[in-house]
């Protein structure tokens, strides 16, 4: 029988299997921690940083990604403190400014409380979340794509820019890409980007608190929230 540990997340007592992540533990109890790069079947890398939480230890706290933080006996986690929500909101705002032509990102930005975008909009077609790379490597063992370049030149590509024989064009990478889901009103033209905000009324439904996962259309088709 797999051993269990007990921890506290936002004041609630949570039990989770040893070796599970704080994100998985929270979601299993319907405690909402927005996330983008996480997939249950793949390794976690904390690339999008949306799932940050506050880990309280010895009177001090540390901000860290919950998908890469493993549960420990007696640990105390604040997943929706004012500090965490402010940092998470800024991360979501940066993401939607970087890639407004993704409904998944637009919806998650709204779930994180983004009301306006203070950064210049861009039309990037990749946010380097790594979902495509990890599924190609871990689920299909194809290793057909990977991150190449550094800094602003970092991108996902084939080795040497040419499709290898190991790539069978299964399109699993595309199906997991947040950029594959266009906004409700269709793609935004360069210079006409905006914060959609159509899901704001859902996030403000009175019977739900900030930390609750809600079964709605946020990130529809992209597994934005999985539990209720």
Secondary structure, DSSP 8 states (H G I E B T S, - for coil): ---EEEEEETTEEEEEETT-BHHHHHHHTTB----SS--TTS-----S-TTEEEEEETTEEEEEETTS-B--TT-EEESS-HHHHHHHHHHHHHHHHHB-S-HHHHHHHHHTT-----S---B-S-----HHHHIIIIIS----EEEESSGGG-EEEEGGGS--TT-----HHHHT-GGGS--TT----TT------TTHHHHT-TT--TTB---SSTTTTTTS----
